[in-house]
Each structure stands twice: as C-alpha cells, then as structure tokens.
Amino acid sequence: MIIGVMSDTHGDISAIRRAVTAVGHVDAWLHGGDYSQDAVFLAQLTGLKVTAVRGNCDGAVATKPDEYISAGPVRIWLTHGDRFNVKGREEELVWWTRQYEVHAVVYGHTHVARSSWQKGILVFNPGSPSQPRAGSPSCGILEIGSDGTITPRHVTVPWMQK
C-alpha cells in the first residue's frame, strides 16, 4: 500500500495540485491539519480516501485532532503535533506513540520535512507544500509492505511558476 502524506496546506489549492502531481499514484492520502478542510478538495481531485486531522489554524471544524489508521499490519497515528511540543523536540510525541501502540506517527505543524526512527517507531513530518519553513515545498509517501515494513520518503513539490 502506498499512502500520500501532506500537511499545512493553508488553503493553497495550487500547492495541493502540484503535490498530487509530484507524488504520482497512491492508494490513499493523509492530511496532517492546518486547513484540514483542504482534504475535501484533495479527495475530489484524486478520487481517493483522505483521512485528515484538525490543526491549530483550523478553528471550529468537525475534524478530529487525532486519527488512527490501519494499513495492513501497520497502525499509524495521525496528529497535527501542536499539542505535543513538536517545535521543541519530539520526545513527547514518541512517548505517546508508544502508549497508543502504533508503528508510526505522522504529524505536521512545523512546516519542516523530517523523518526518523526512534525506538523502532517511525516519526514522519511531510513538511508543507505551500509554506515550507526550511528547504523546498514538500509532501511525503509511506510505502507499507505486507510484512509490516514502512518505507518513508519525502517528495519535493515544485514552486509555483510565475
């Protein structure tokens, strides 16, 4: 299974289109918040299932702050990250990941692409396709093997042509 991942789109429909093109074929999408309502456009654009969570810039929306996704034998926790001090460090996020008994956590909030393995848990931030705070605009892919392997990859999203 191949899962596309984006976060922090902030209503930039053009960036979402560029991200979808850059990623190519996936089986489903995750949206890590900050304009979680962009997930509706993403679903319409791709015709795929999109699971989204609420971010700190989303206001009063019906979207949940956390989602738990099963992808074959892998359980993924999707959260925006603002409630877990991710701008300072990821230790709290990793601690909660162990409590929730998941194999990976996907978060946003920082607008910085990051991928690491901590104590056997994948910690993945796709960055932002619209407002990166470091490097190029980005999103991500998680390839989930039937044996439970997770292969994360960041995808550079082209800047908008002027």
Residue pairs with C-beta under 8 A, 6 or more apart in sequence:
1 27
1 28
1 71
1 72
1 143
1 144
2 25
2 26
2 27
2 141
2 142
2 143
2 144
3 26
3 27
3 28
3 29
3 30
3 71
3 76
3 141
3 142
3 143
3 144
4 19
4 20
4 23
4 26
4 28
4 29
4 30
4 139
4 140
4 141
5 29
5 30
5 32
5 106
5 124
5 126
5 139
5 140
5 141
5 142
6 16
6 19
6 29
6 30
6 31
6 32
6 42
6 126
6 128
6 129
6 139
6 140
7 31
7 32
7 33
7 34
7 55
7 80
7 106
7 107
7 108
7 109
7 125
7 126
7 127
7 128
8 32
8 33
8 34
8 35
8 55
8 108
8 109
8 111
8 127
8 128
8 130
8 131
9 15
9 16
9 19
9 31
9 34
9 35
9 38
9 128
9 129
9 130
10 34
10 35
10 38
10 57
10 128
10 130
10 131
11 35
11 38
12 38
12 129
12 130
12 131
13 38
13 41
14 160
15 129
15 130
15 137
15 157
15 160
16 38
16 41
16 42
16 45
16 129
16 130
17 45
18 129
18 137
18 157
18 158
18 160
19 129
19 137
19 139
19 155
19 157
20 42
20 45
20 46
22 139
22 155
22 156
22 157
22 158
23 139
23 141
23 155
26 46
26 48
26 141
27 48
28 48
28 49
28 50
28 51
28 71
29 39
29 42
29 43
29 46
29 48
29 49
29 50
29 51
30 50
30 51
30 52
30 69
30 76
30 78
30 106
31 38
31 39
31 42
31 50
31 51
31 52
31 53
32 52
32 53
32 55
32 78
32 79
32 80
32 81
32 106
32 107
32 108
32 109
32 125
32 126
33 52
33 53
33 54
33 55
33 56
33 57
33 58
33 63
33 79
33 80
33 108
33 109
34 55
34 56
34 57
34 58
34 80
34 108
34 109
35 55
35 57
35 58
36 52
36 53
36 54
36 55
36 58
36 61
36 63
37 58
37 61
37 63
38 52
39 50
39 51
39 52
39 63
40 50
42 50
43 49
43 50
51 67
51 69
51 78
52 63
52 67
53 63
53 64
53 65
53 66
53 67
53 78
53 79
53 80
54 61
54 63
54 64
54 65
54 80
55 80
55 82
55 108
55 109
56 80
56 82
56 109
65 79
65 80
65 83
66 77
66 78
66 79
67 77
67 78
67 79
68 75
68 76
68 77
68 78
68 100
68 102
69 75
69 76
69 78
70 76
71 142
71 144
72 144
72 145
72 146
72 148
73 146
73 147
73 148
74 103
74 104
74 144
74 148
74 150
75 100
75 101
75 102
75 103
75 104
76 102
76 103
76 104
76 105
76 106
76 142
77 96
77 97
77 100
77 102
77 104
77 105
77 106
78 105
78 106
78 107
79 93
79 105
79 106
79 107
80 107
80 108
80 109
81 93
81 107
81 108
81 109
81 110
81 125
82 109
84 92
84 93
84 96
84 107
85 92
85 93
86 93
86 107
86 109
86 110
86 125
87 109
87 110
90 116
90 118
90 123
93 105
93 107
93 123
94 105
94 118
94 119
94 121
94 123
96 105
97 104
97 105
97 121
97 123
98 119
98 121
102 121
103 121
103 122
103 148
103 150
104 121
104 122
104 123
104 124
104 142
104 150
105 121
105 122
105 123
105 124
106 124
106 125
106 126
106 142
107 123
107 124
107 125
108 125
108 126
108 128
109 125
110 125
110 133
111 127
111 128
111 131
111 132
111 133
111 134
112 125
112 127
112 132
112 133
112 134
112 135
113 125
113 126
113 127
113 132
113 134
113 135
113 138
113 140
113 154
114 123
114 124
114 125
114 127
115 122
115 123
115 124
115 125
115 140
115 152
115 154
116 122
116 123
117 123
122 142
122 150
122 152
124 140
124 142
124 152
126 138
126 139
126 140
126 154
127 134
127 135
127 137
127 138
127 139
127 140
127 154
128 137
128 138
129 137
129 138
129 139
129 157
130 137
132 138
136 156
136 157
136 159
137 156
137 157
137 158
137 159
138 154
138 155
138 156
138 157
139 154
139 155
139 157
140 152
140 153
140 154
140 155
141 152
141 153
141 155
142 150
142 151
142 152
142 153
143 150
143 151
143 152
143 153
144 150
145 151
